[in-house]
């Protein structure tokens, strides 16, 4: 088994040398039709292609013209595999499985990872999987293509909107270039301190204590509010709303909120908006509790926003002003500090919170 970043050359070579090819991918690009030209006319080729991303309609038409009923689409579920299987002249099988779609980017330019597989038992298992998928797939009909055209137009428009949004975010984050450099310098210094690994160990324990208090591993069924409020790590929560939070545990609204905050199927902006001003709002749950739950849920992805965080951001003049909502500012914070932590090798945001506390208190 070999690990390969870009498999374009390997796939092209395999098409030219094989007698059979079985391709199951989420997306096919028009540029890769040239790779198919390398296949010998006697090469038996079967395709199963996804339509969710979507594959351009012109490509589906070409696959239909070239391979007829041996080119199918999979639309009963979201189709996301990247599987390339070839049978060579001597009867042996070779497969390539990984992240690369059958596009120019996937084959040649993106950062991808694929593995080549020559173990025959494994390859036979992949062929069995493909045969089942191929049987479940549907033919590419003219009626489907007619309906699919409108979908591709809408999808392409949304993709361009997302690309524009991403470019805007990138420009926004460039504003903080100087501040990030200063923060990275300060955190890099702290990272080299002898007590760093003790901080990591202590913070991992703190996260587990908080998870236990909210019954994280049991789907938040028995949240212990007194215990949760007594844990000062990641921000001391005010006791003023203790009774309201206990009542929210009893009526199930706090569990509902915590489950929603940990739902990765919803954008973090939407989750925070829902928690602060939407249907999931619970009296007494402000930014500290909300982001504390997010940090405990995934310390590498979500930063905690508490008094320490705010004080530090003010001290380095880093103000996230884009958008009027905290949810948008929070997303920016997570992105900026994720880059900072990666560059300075800070383990996660739970550890970062303790280091920021020490910086604010002036500890060496």
Secondary structure, 3 states (H helix, E strand, C coil): CEEECCCHHHHHHHHHHEEEEEEEECCECHHHHHHHCCCCCCCEEEEEEECCCCCCHHHHHHHHHHHHHHEEEECCCCCCCEEEEEEECCCCEEEEEECCCECHHHHHHCCCCEEEECCHHHHHHHHHHHHHHHHHCEECCHHHHHHHHHHHHHHHHHHHHHHHHHHHHHHHHHCCHHHHHHHHHHHHHHHCCCCHHHHHHHHHHHHHHHHHHCCHHHCCCCCCHHHHHHCCCCCCCCHHHHHHHHHHHHCCHHHHHHHHHCCCCCCHHHHHHHHHHCCCCCCCCCHHHHHHHHHHHCCCCCCCCCHHHHHHHHHCCCCCCCCCCHHHHHHHHHHHHHHHHHHHCCCCHHHHHHHHHHHHCCCC
